[in-house]
Amino acid sequence: MIYPTLDQLSKEGKYDRYTVTIAAAKGARMVTEEYVAERERAEQMVSRKETDKSLCALIEPELRDEKAVRTAVHRMYRGEFVIGPKPEKAEGEEDACLQEGSEQPLEEQEPAAEETEA
């Protein structure tokens, strides 16, 4: 991997290589799921004759033409995927999770469930 560098992805040493690798793998899985969903939608449109475009033209070029890991790494660099701490760490789980499109850790995004009890 040449660009972006590991230092750029790890926020100048904030995360170790293992965390960045796990985040990239999870991001690649998310990108692959996004591609599968777009392809299914495009296939349905073509089968119902809703469009005269080809199947390839209906799928986003980034998802269609690039490898999932490369797309995930670039999204991490652009800030679309963010590494954040897990809310609860069970034994044997990773220390970080990947979040989509946010600069805040997961704990700050979701409201606490305990506040609803009176």
MMTF fields as JSON, N, C-alpha, C and O atoms, coordinates in Angstrom:
{
  "mmtfVersion": "1.0.0",
  "mmtfProducer": "UNKNOWN",
  "numBonds": 471,
  "numAtoms": 472,
  "numGroups": 118,
  "numChains": 1,
  "numModels": 1,
  "chainsPerModel": [1],
  "groupsPerChain": [118],
  "chainIdList": ["A"],
  "bondAtomList": [4, 2, 8, 6, 12, 10, 16, 14, 20, 18, 24, 22, 28, 26, 32, 30, 36, 34, 40, 38, 44, 42, 48, 46, 52, 50, 56, 54, 60, 58, 64, 62, 68, 66, 72, 70, 76, 74, 80, 78, 84, 82, 88, 86, 92, 90, 96, 94, 100, 98, 104, 102, 108, 106, 112, 110, 116, 114, 120, 118, 124, 122, 128, 126, 132, 130, 136, 134, 140, 138, 144, 142, 148, 146, 152, 150, 156, 154, 160, 158, 164, 162, 168, 166, 172, 170, 176, 174, 180, 178, 184, 182, 188, 186, 192, 190, 196, 194, 200, 198, 204, 202, 208, 206, 212, 210, 216, 214, 220, 218, 224, 222, 228, 226, 232, 230, 236, 234, 240, 238, 244, 242, 248, 246, 252, 250, 256, 254, 260, 258, 264, 262, 268, 266, 272, 270, 276, 274, 280, 278, 284, 282, 288, 286, 292, 290, 296, 294, 300, 298, 304, 302, 308, 306, 312, 310, 316, 314, 320, 318, 324, 322, 328, 326, 332, 330, 336, 334, 340, 338, 344, 342, 348, 346, 352, 350, 356, 354, 360, 358, 364, 362, 368, 366, 372, 370, 376, 374, 380, 378, 384, 382, 388, 386, 392, 390, 396, 394, 400, 398, 404, 402, 408, 406, 412, 410, 416, 414, 420, 418, 424, 422, 428, 426, 432, 430, 436, 434, 440, 438, 444, 442, 448, 446, 452, 450, 456, 454, 460, 458, 464, 462, 468, 466],
  "bondOrderList": [1, 1, 1, 1, 1, 1, 1, 1, 1, 1, 1, 1, 1, 1, 1, 1, 1, 1, 1, 1, 1, 1, 1, 1, 1, 1, 1, 1, 1, 1, 1, 1, 1, 1, 1, 1, 1, 1, 1, 1, 1, 1, 1, 1, 1, 1, 1, 1, 1, 1, 1, 1, 1, 1, 1, 1, 1, 1, 1, 1, 1, 1, 1, 1, 1, 1, 1, 1, 1, 1, 1, 1, 1, 1, 1, 1, 1, 1, 1, 1, 1, 1, 1, 1, 1, 1, 1, 1, 1, 1, 1, 1, 1, 1, 1, 1, 1, 1, 1, 1, 1, 1, 1, 1, 1, 1, 1, 1, 1, 1, 1, 1, 1, 1, 1, 1, 1],
  "groupList": [{"groupName": "MET", "atomNameList": ["N", "CA", "C", "O"], "elementList": ["N", "C", "C", "O"], "formalChargeList": [0, 0, 0, 0], "bondAtomList": [1, 0, 2, 1, 3, 2], "bondOrderList": [1, 1, 2], "singleLetterCode": "M", "chemCompType": "L-PEPTIDE LINKING"}, {"groupName": "ILE", "atomNameList": ["N", "CA", "C", "O"], "elementList": ["N", "C", "C", "O"], "formalChargeList": [0, 0, 0, 0], "bondAtomList": [1, 0, 2, 1, 3, 2], "bondOrderList": [1, 1, 2], "singleLetterCode": "I", "chemCompType": "L-PEPTIDE LINKING"}, {"groupName": "TYR", "atomNameList": ["N", "CA", "C", "O"], "elementList": ["N", "C", "C", "O"], "formalChargeList": [0, 0, 0, 0], "bondAtomList": [1, 0, 2, 1, 3, 2], "bondOrderList": [1, 1, 2], "singleLetterCode": "Y", "chemCompType": "L-PEPTIDE LINKING"}, {"groupName": "PRO", "atomNameList": ["N", "CA", "C", "O"], "elementList": ["N", "C", "C", "O"], "formalChargeList": [0, 0, 0, 0], "bondAtomList": [1, 0, 2, 1, 3, 2], "bondOrderList": [1, 1, 2], "singleLetterCode": "P", "chemCompType": "L-PEPTIDE LINKING"}, {"groupName": "THR", "atomNameList": ["N", "CA", "C", "O"], "elementList": ["N", "C", "C", "O"], "formalChargeList": [0, 0, 0, 0], "bondAtomList": [1, 0, 2, 1, 3, 2], "bondOrderList": [1, 1, 2], "singleLetterCode": "T", "chemCompType": "L-PEPTIDE LINKING"}, {"groupName": "LEU", "atomNameList": ["N", "CA", "C", "O"], "elementList": ["N", "C", "C", "O"], "formalChargeList": [0, 0, 0, 0], "bondAtomList": [1, 0, 2, 1, 3, 2], "bondOrderList": [1, 1, 2], "singleLetterCode": "L", "chemCompType": "L-PEPTIDE LINKING"}, {"groupName": "ASP", "atomNameList": ["N", "CA", "C", "O"], "elementList": ["N", "C", "C", "O"], "formalChargeList": [0, 0, 0, 0], "bondAtomList": [1, 0, 2, 1, 3, 2], "bondOrderList": [1, 1, 2], "singleLetterCode": "D", "chemCompType": "L-PEPTIDE LINKING"}, {"groupName": "GLN", "atomNameList": ["N", "CA", "C", "O"], "elementList": ["N", "C", "C", "O"], "formalChargeList": [0, 0, 0, 0], "bondAtomList": [1, 0, 2, 1, 3, 2], "bondOrderList": [1, 1, 2], "singleLetterCode": "Q", "chemCompType": "L-PEPTIDE LINKING"}, {"groupName": "SER", "atomNameList": ["N", "CA", "C", "O"], "elementList": ["N", "C", "C", "O"], "formalChargeList": [0, 0, 0, 0], "bondAtomList": [1, 0, 2, 1, 3, 2], "bondOrderList": [1, 1, 2], "singleLetterCode": "S", "chemCompType": "L-PEPTIDE LINKING"}, {"groupName": "LYS", "atomNameList": ["N", "CA", "C", "O"], "elementList": ["N", "C", "C", "O"], "formalChargeList": [0, 0, 0, 0], "bondAtomList": [1, 0, 2, 1, 3, 2], "bondOrderList": [1, 1, 2], "singleLetterCode": "K", "chemCompType": "L-PEPTIDE LINKING"}, {"groupName": "GLU", "atomNameList": ["N", "CA", "C", "O"], "elementList": ["N", "C", "C", "O"], "formalChargeList": [0, 0, 0, 0], "bondAtomList": [1, 0, 2, 1, 3, 2], "bondOrderList": [1, 1, 2], "singleLetterCode": "E", "chemCompType": "L-PEPTIDE LINKING"}, {"groupName": "GLY", "atomNameList": ["N", "CA", "C", "O"], "elementList": ["N", "C", "C", "O"], "formalChargeList": [0, 0, 0, 0], "bondAtomList": [1, 0, 2, 1, 3, 2], "bondOrderList": [1, 1, 2], "singleLetterCode": "G", "chemCompType": "PEPTIDE LINKING"}, {"groupName": "ARG", "atomNameList": ["N", "CA", "C", "O"], "elementList": ["N", "C", "C", "O"], "formalChargeList": [0, 0, 0, 0], "bondAtomList": [1, 0, 2, 1, 3, 2], "bondOrderList": [1, 1, 2], "singleLetterCode": "R", "chemCompType": "L-PEPTIDE LINKING"}, {"groupName": "VAL", "atomNameList": ["N", "CA", "C", "O"], "elementList": ["N", "C", "C", "O"], "formalChargeList": [0, 0, 0, 0], "bondAtomList": [1, 0, 2, 1, 3, 2], "bondOrderList": [1, 1, 2], "singleLetterCode": "V", "chemCompType": "L-PEPTIDE LINKING"}, {"groupName": "ALA", "atomNameList": ["N", "CA", "C", "O"], "elementList": ["N", "C", "C", "O"], "formalChargeList": [0, 0, 0, 0], "bondAtomList": [1, 0, 2, 1, 3, 2], "bondOrderList": [1, 1, 2], "singleLetterCode": "A", "chemCompType": "L-PEPTIDE LINKING"}, {"groupName": "CYS", "atomNameList": ["N", "CA", "C", "O"], "elementList": ["N", "C", "C", "O"], "formalChargeList": [0, 0, 0, 0], "bondAtomList": [1, 0, 2, 1, 3, 2], "bondOrderList": [1, 1, 2], "singleLetterCode": "C", "chemCompType": "L-PEPTIDE LINKING"}, {"groupName": "HIS", "atomNameList": ["N", "CA", "C", "O"], "elementList": ["N", "C", "C", "O"], "formalChargeList": [0, 0, 0, 0], "bondAtomList": [1, 0, 2, 1, 3, 2], "bondOrderList": [1, 1, 2], "singleLetterCode": "H", "chemCompType": "L-PEPTIDE LINKING"}, {"groupName": "PHE", "atomNameList": ["N", "CA", "C", "O"], "elementList": ["N", "C", "C", "O"], "formalChargeList": [0, 0, 0, 0], "bondAtomList": [1, 0, 2, 1, 3, 2], "bondOrderList": [1, 1, 2], "singleLetterCode": "F", "chemCompType": "L-PEPTIDE LINKING"}],
  "groupTypeList": [0, 1, 2, 3, 4, 5, 6, 7, 5, 8, 9, 10, 11, 9, 2, 6, 12, 2, 4, 13, 4, 1, 14, 14, 14, 9, 11, 14, 12, 0, 13, 4, 10, 10, 2, 13, 14, 10, 12, 10, 12, 14, 10, 7, 0, 13, 8, 12, 9, 10, 4, 6, 9, 8, 5, 15, 14, 5, 1, 10, 3, 10, 5, 12, 6, 10, 9, 14, 13, 12, 4, 14, 13, 16, 12, 0, 2, 12, 11, 10, 17, 13, 1, 11, 3, 9, 3, 10, 9, 14, 10, 11, 10, 10, 6, 14, 15, 5, 7, 10, 11, 8, 10, 7, 3, 5, 10, 10, 7, 10, 3, 14, 14, 10, 10, 4, 10, 14],
  "groupIdList": [1, 2, 3, 4, 5, 6, 7, 8, 9, 10, 11, 12, 13, 14, 15, 16, 17, 18, 19, 20, 21, 22, 23, 24, 25, 26, 27, 28, 29, 30, 31, 32, 33, 34, 35, 36, 37, 38, 39, 40, 41, 42, 43, 44, 45, 46, 47, 48, 49, 50, 51, 52, 53, 54, 55, 56, 57, 58, 59, 60, 61, 62, 63, 64, 65, 66, 67, 68, 69, 70, 71, 72, 73, 74, 75, 76, 77, 78, 79, 80, 81, 82, 83, 84, 85, 86, 87, 88, 89, 90, 91, 92, 93, 94, 95, 96, 97, 98, 99, 100, 101, 102, 103, 104, 105, 106, 107, 108, 109, 110, 111, 112, 113, 114, 115, 116, 117, 118],
  "secStructList": [7, 7, 1, 1, 7, 2, 2, 2, 2, 6, 6, 6, 6, 6, 1, 7, 2, 2, 2, 2, 2, 2, 2, 2, 2, 2, 2, 2, 2, 2, 2, 2, 2, 2, 2, 2, 2, 2, 2, 2, 2, 2, 2, 2, 2, 2, 2, 6, 6, 7, 7, 7, 1, 7, 2, 2, 2, 2, 1, 7, 2, 2, 2, 2, 2, 1, 7, 2, 2, 2, 2, 2, 2, 2, 2, 2, 2, 2, 6, 1, 3, 3, 3, 3, 3, 7, 1, 1, 7, 7, 6, 6, 7, 7, 1, 3, 3, 3, 3, 3, 1, 7, 1, 1, 7, 2, 2, 2, 2, 1, 7, 7, 4, 4, 4, 4, 7, 7],
  "xCoordList": [0.859, 0.0, 0.906, 1.738, 0.748, 1.578, 0.826, 1.356, -0.386, -1.143, -2.557, -3.159, -3.11, -2.509, -1.608, -1.797, -0.648, 0.3, -0.353, -1.41, 0.287, -0.229, -0.26, -1.182, 0.726, 0.732, -0.465, -1.056, -0.824, -1.979, -3.27, -4.156, -3.382, -4.586, -4.676, -5.77, -3.523, -3.532, -3.57, -3.388, -3.807, -3.877, -2.602, -2.645, -1.456, -0.127, 0.118, 0.549, -0.15, 0.172, -0.941, -0.734, -2.107, -3.219, -3.699, -4.091, -3.666, -4.079, -2.898, -2.063, -2.83, -1.746, -2.129, -3.254, -1.183, -1.406, -2.551, -3.339, -2.64, -3.689, -5.069, -5.95, -5.258, -6.545, -6.89, -8.032, -5.911, -6.148, -6.491, -7.363, -5.808, -6.072, -7.474, -8.184, -7.874, -9.225, -10.27, -11.281, -10.033, -10.966, -11.071, -12.165, -9.945, -9.969, -10.745, -11.487, -10.576, -11.3, -12.804, -13.604, -13.185, -14.607, -15.179, -16.314, -14.383, -14.814, -14.996, -15.946, -14.089, -14.197, -15.461, -16.116, -15.797, -17.027, -18.248, -19.195, -18.222, -19.322, -19.427, -20.529, -18.294, -18.272, -18.828, -19.595, -18.44, -18.934, -20.45, -21.144, -20.959, -22.405, -23.12, -24.206, -22.521, -23.098, -23.137, -24.117, -22.056, -22.007, -23.085, -23.77, -23.23, -24.226, -25.63, -26.447, -25.911, -27.236, -27.485, -28.576, -26.476, -26.632, -26.813, -27.61, -26.077, -26.188, -27.572, -28.164, -28.089, -29.432, -30.479, -31.383, -30.343, -31.28, -31.196, -32.225, -29.983, -29.788, -30.347, -30.975, -30.126, -30.656, -32.177, -32.786, -32.789, -34.25, -34.762, -35.765, -34.061, -34.468, -34.374, -35.257, -33.311, -33.126, -34.165, -34.716, -34.437, -35.405, -36.831, -37.63, -37.158, -38.481, -38.567, -39.612, -37.435, -37.341, -37.674, -38.335, -37.215, -37.414, -36.399, -36.586, -35.338, -34.282, -33.709, -33.801, -33.12, -32.47, -30.949, -30.23, -30.449, -29.016, -28.536, -29.315, -27.243, -26.66, -26.512, -26.578, -26.315, -26.144, -24.954, -25.035, -23.854, -22.648, -22.883, -22.321, -23.689, -23.944, -24.781, -24.762, -25.503, -26.365, -25.642, -26.172, -24.44, -23.681, -22.626, -21.95, -22.492, -21.526, -20.119, -19.689, -19.398, -18.068, -17.075, -16.279, -17.104, -16.179, -16.398, -15.434, -17.634, -17.95, -17.677, -17.243, -17.93, -17.812, -16.367, -15.996, -15.544, -14.221, -13.07, -12.023, -13.231, -12.14, -12.304, -13.414, -11.204, -11.242, -11.865, -11.719, -12.557, -13.256, -12.302, -12.624, -11.133, -10.178, -9.665, -9.553, -9.358, -8.867, -9.923, -9.604, -11.169, -12.25, -12.406, -12.588, -12.335, -12.468, -11.331, -11.564, -10.112, -8.962, -9.114, -8.842, -9.542, -9.728, -10.865, -10.784, -11.91, -12.997, -12.538, -12.966, -11.677, -11.106, -10.275, -10.343, -9.507, -8.657, -9.496, -9.159, -10.589, -11.455, -12.357, -12.989, -12.428, -13.259, -14.662, -15.486, -14.959, -16.277, -16.43, -17.527, -15.347, -15.294, -14.341, -13.238, -14.763, -13.964, -13.752, -14.673, -12.542, -12.231, -12.605, -12.206, -13.375, -13.779, -13.799, -13.777, -13.839, -13.852, -15.183, -16.232, -15.122, -16.348, -17.043, -16.366, -18.378, -19.086, -18.839, -18.672, -18.815, -18.56, -17.577, -17.8, -16.509, -15.515, -15.691, -15.472, -16.089, -16.196, -14.84, -14.001, -14.632, -13.353, -13.102, -13.968, -11.929, -11.551, -11.966, -11.684, -12.621, -13.034, -11.99, -11.15, -12.052, -11.134, -11.427, -12.498, -10.443, -10.579, -11.313, -11.735, -11.477, -12.067, -13.103, -13.101, -13.987, -14.967, -14.948, -14.448, -15.484, -15.518, -16.913, -17.907, -16.979, -18.258, -18.329, -17.308, -19.518, -19.682, -20.024, -21.007, -19.198, -19.493, -19.596, -20.457, -18.785, -18.845, -17.46, -16.614, -17.22, -15.944, -16.009, -14.975, -17.201, -17.349, -17.265, -17.694, -16.719, -16.741, -18.176, -19.095, -18.355, -19.676, -20.401, -21.616, -19.67, -20.296, -20.998, -22.031, -20.473, -21.056, -22.206, -22.989, -22.328, -23.377, -24.717, -25.753, -24.71, -25.96, -26.361, -25.511, -27.638, -28.08, -28.041, -28.268, -27.757, -27.662, -29.037, -29.996, -29.142, -30.425, -30.842, -32.032, -29.873, -30.194, -30.959, -31.654, -30.858, -31.505, -33.022, -33.714, -33.557, -34.995, -35.723, -36.935, -35.0, -35.659, -35.905, -35.063, -37.049, -37.386, -37.268, -37.515],
  "yCoordList": [-1.164, 0.0, 1.228, 1.389, 2.08, 3.267, 4.503, 5.278, 4.694, 5.878, 5.489, 4.733, 5.93, 6.691, 5.802, 4.587, 6.404, 5.637, 5.16, 5.651, 4.201, 3.684, 4.776, 4.815, 5.655, 6.764, 7.686, 8.158, 7.944, 8.788, 8.111, 8.769, 6.812, 6.085, 5.923, 5.917, 5.792, 5.579, 6.886, 6.899, 7.985, 9.311, 9.614, 9.992, 9.44, 9.697, 8.933, 9.517, 7.652, 6.799, 6.611, 5.937, 7.177, 7.018, 5.567, 5.068, 4.893, 3.498, 2.658, 3.128, 1.422, 0.536, -0.148, -0.008, -0.881, -1.547, -2.544, -2.649, -3.265, -4.276, -3.622, -4.12, -2.523, -1.834, -1.308, -1.43, -0.724, -0.209, -1.352, -1.206, -2.486, -3.648, -4.194, -4.492, -4.328, -4.809, -3.834, -4.257, -2.531, -1.525, -1.585, -1.456, -1.779, -1.882, -3.123, -3.073, -4.228, -5.454, -5.28, -5.717, -4.643, -4.396, -3.432, -3.591, -2.43, -1.491, -2.178, -1.887, -3.089, -3.833, -4.684, -4.819, -5.252, -6.038, -5.139, -5.541, -3.928, -2.984, -2.557, -2.443, -2.325, -1.942, -3.083, -2.845, -4.305, -5.46, -5.601, -5.88, -5.412, -5.483, -4.378, -4.599, -3.193, -2.08, -2.408, -2.109, -3.029, -3.422, -4.467, -4.366, -5.452, -6.503, -5.909, -6.284, -4.989, -4.363, -3.541, -3.593, -2.782, -1.991, -2.881, -2.576, -3.97, -4.883, -5.535, -5.662, -5.946, -6.533, -5.53, -5.872, -4.281, -3.236, -3.029, -2.911, -2.982, -2.782, -3.956, -3.752, -5.185, -6.359, -6.344, -6.721, -5.908, -5.827, -4.777, -4.994, -3.632, -2.584, -3.079, -2.802, -3.807, -4.32, -5.393, -5.42, -6.276, -7.349, -6.818, -7.397, -5.723, -5.114, -4.124, -3.525, -3.969, -3.062, -1.619, -0.904, -1.202, 0.173, 1.124, 2.341, 0.582, 1.394, 0.699, -0.52, 1.488, 0.908, 0.893, 0.526, 1.286, 1.285, -0.141, -1.025, -0.331, -1.642, -1.799, -0.824, -3.024, -3.318, -2.561, -2.02, -2.52, -1.819, -0.324, 0.281, 0.272, 1.703, 2.07, 3.22, 1.119, 1.386, 1.248, 1.657, 0.678, 0.473, 1.562, 1.89, 2.118, 3.187, 2.734, 1.648, 3.545, 3.139, 2.78, 1.858, 3.48, 3.167, 1.742, 1.033, 1.325, -0.022, -1.066, -2.178, -0.706, -1.64, -1.875, -3.006, -0.82, -0.898, -1.112, -1.62, -0.745, -0.826, -2.042, -2.54, -2.513, -3.588, -3.047, -1.864, -3.899, -3.477, -2.928, -1.947, -3.549, -3.076, -1.692, -0.818, -1.488, -0.181, 0.899, 1.987, 0.6, 1.552, 1.853, 3.009, 0.826, 1.018, 1.871, 2.745, 1.626, 2.41, 3.871, 4.766, 4.119, 5.498, 6.179, 7.371, 5.439, 6.017, 6.316, 7.306, 5.476, 5.758, 7.034, 7.857, 7.202, 8.378, 9.649, 10.69, 9.564, 10.726, 11.018, 12.074, 10.105, 10.327, 9.772, 10.011, 9.041, 8.432, 7.235, 6.973, 6.511, 5.441, 5.915, 6.376, 5.804, 6.296, 5.173, 4.41, 5.073, 4.092, 4.697, 5.818, 3.952, 4.432, 3.292, 2.129, 3.591, 2.53, 1.791, 2.359, 0.533, -0.248, 0.202, 0.559, 0.198, 0.594, -0.374, 0.058, -1.659, -2.666, -3.663, -4.2, -3.911, -4.853, -6.176, -6.279, -7.182, -8.527, -9.204, -8.761, -10.258, -10.952, -11.528, -12.196, -11.272, -11.797, -10.935, -11.311, -9.797, -8.933, -7.853, -7.582, -7.231, -6.163, -4.935, -4.811, -4.027, -2.814, -1.698, -0.738, -1.789, -0.694, -1.22, -2.396, -0.328, -0.683, 0.384, 1.488, 0.059, 0.986, 1.566, 0.841, 2.895, 3.575, 4.281, 4.689, 4.423, 5.03, 6.502, 6.865, 7.354, 8.769, 9.606, 10.484, 9.395, 10.207, 10.382, 9.496, 11.516, 11.767, 11.437, 11.428, 11.164, 10.894, 9.401, 8.599, 9.007, 7.598, 7.105, 7.895, 5.812, 5.2, 5.527, 5.72, 5.593, 5.864, 7.217, 7.359, 8.207, 9.53, 9.663, 10.607, 8.737, 8.817, 8.318, 8.914, 7.245, 6.619, 7.094, 7.167, 7.419, 7.817, 6.622, 5.48, 6.906, 5.856, 5.301, 6.059, 3.981, 3.324, 3.53, 3.486, 3.755, 3.891, 5.17, 5.235, 6.193, 7.464, 7.387, 8.256, 6.378, 6.283, 5.743, 5.92, 5.084, 4.533, 5.624, 6.503, 5.574, 6.603, 6.07, 6.8],
  "zCoordList": [0.0, 0.0, 0.0, 0.893, -0.985, -1.104, -0.622, 0.174, -1.09, -0.717, -0.371, -1.134, 0.679, 1.769, 2.622, 2.682, 3.266, 4.072, 5.355, 5.753, 5.994, 7.258, 8.323, 9.138, 8.326, 9.291, 9.088, 10.059, 7.841, 7.569, 8.019, 8.564, 7.798, 8.199, 9.714, 10.279, 10.368, 11.812, 12.579, 13.797, 11.876, 12.499, 13.275, 14.446, 12.597, 13.143, 14.44, 15.434, 14.432, 15.566, 16.576, 17.585, 16.344, 17.287, 17.329, 18.384, 16.172, 16.086, 15.617, 14.845, 16.081, 15.639, 14.318, 13.839, 13.746, 12.462, 12.518, 11.578, 13.607, 13.756, 13.673, 12.972, 14.377, 14.388, 12.999, 12.555, 12.313, 10.964, 10.009, 9.152, 10.155, 9.297, 9.516, 8.555, 10.773, 11.088, 10.553, 9.992, 10.721, 10.224, 8.699, 8.148, 8.017, 6.553, 6.109, 5.128, 6.825, 6.487, 6.696, 5.868, 7.801, 8.049, 7.022, 6.571, 6.655, 5.624, 4.281, 3.554, 3.951, 2.695, 2.682, 1.648, 3.828, 3.921, 3.686, 3.011, 4.243, 4.051, 2.585, 2.048, 1.948, 0.533, -0.329, -1.262, -0.015, -0.767, -0.618, -1.596, 0.583, 0.803, 0.036, -0.501, -0.02, -0.773, -2.273, -2.955, -2.777, -4.181, -4.496, -5.514, -3.638, -3.86, -3.888, -4.729, -2.978, -2.941, -4.208, -4.776, -4.654, -5.876, -7.098, -7.984, -7.141, -8.286, -8.327, -9.398, -7.169, -7.126, -7.6, -8.362, -7.136, -7.548, -9.056, -9.721, -9.603, -11.042, -11.84, -12.879, -11.367, -12.062, -12.094, -13.095, -10.998, -10.965, -11.954, -12.634, -12.03, -12.965, -14.406, -15.218, -14.724, -16.086, -16.393, -17.493, -15.436, -15.683, -15.831, -16.568, -15.139, -15.253, -16.421, -16.673, -17.127, -18.269, -17.882, -18.635, -16.71, -16.246, -16.868, -16.836, -17.427, -18.019, -19.236, -19.378, -20.106, -21.276, -21.101, -22.03, -19.929, -19.647, -19.378, -19.023, -19.558, -19.254, -17.746, -16.998, -17.319, -15.898, -15.322, -14.219, -16.06, -15.591, -15.413, -14.499, -16.253, -16.164, -14.943, -14.504, -14.398, -13.246, -11.911, -10.879, -11.916, -10.676, -10.564, -11.54, -9.371, -9.121, -9.525, -9.133, -10.301, -10.791, -9.695, -9.871, -8.575, -7.479, -6.981, -6.692, -6.879, -6.409, -7.482, -7.181, -8.718, -9.827, -10.257, -10.571, -10.277, -10.885, -9.909, -10.308, -8.66, -7.685, -6.783, -6.595, -6.232, -5.235, -3.958, -3.65, -3.213, -2.005, -0.945, -0.275, -0.788, 0.224, -0.152, 0.707, -1.411, -1.849, -1.613, -1.134, -1.947, -1.731, -0.24, 0.14, 0.603, 2.044, 2.601, 3.436, 2.149, 2.619, 2.211, 3.011, 0.987, 0.548, 1.313, 1.609, 1.63, 2.433, 3.853, 4.446, 4.399, 5.726, 5.672, 6.585, 4.632, 4.485, 4.327, 4.891, 3.561, 3.337, 4.537, 4.585, 5.504, 6.683, 6.568, 7.451, 5.51, 5.361, 6.295, 6.788, 6.543, 7.533, 8.622, 8.327, 9.878, 10.996, 11.997, 12.286, 12.522, 13.553, 14.896, 15.211, 15.69, 17.006, 17.999, 17.595, 19.295, 20.304, 20.326, 20.022, 20.688, 20.856, 22.131, 23.095, 22.169, 23.381, 24.537, 25.678, 24.261, 25.289, 24.712, 23.627, 25.415, 24.926, 25.644, 26.851, 24.89, 25.433, 25.284, 24.499, 26.024, 25.983, 24.596, 24.031, 24.052, 22.752, 21.573, 20.435, 21.784, 20.689, 20.442, 21.3, 19.248, 18.913, 19.773, 20.368, 19.822, 20.609, 19.893, 20.537, 18.6, 17.843, 16.871, 16.51, 16.455, 15.448, 14.367, 14.584, 13.219, 12.099, 12.025, 12.084, 11.892, 11.804, 10.473, 9.919, 9.967, 8.663, 8.8, 9.445, 8.183, 8.022, 9.267, 9.32, 10.26, 11.458, 12.032, 11.907, 12.66, 13.307, 14.794, 15.462, 15.328, 16.743, 17.024, 16.194, 18.182, 18.565, 18.706, 18.921, 18.587, 18.637, 19.939, 19.933, 21.06, 22.352, 22.362, 23.016, 21.662, 21.659, 20.678, 20.778, 19.729, 18.722, 19.231, 18.937, 19.982, 20.393, 21.784, 22.671, 21.996, 23.328, 24.288, 23.89, 25.528, 26.524, 26.851, 26.99, 26.976, 27.258, 28.715, 29.028, 29.608, 31.032, 31.33, 32.345, 30.48, 30.731, 30.619, 31.149, 29.947, 29.743, 30.96, 31.085, 31.862, 33.047, 34.083, 34.269, 34.759, 35.751, 37.153, 38.114]
}
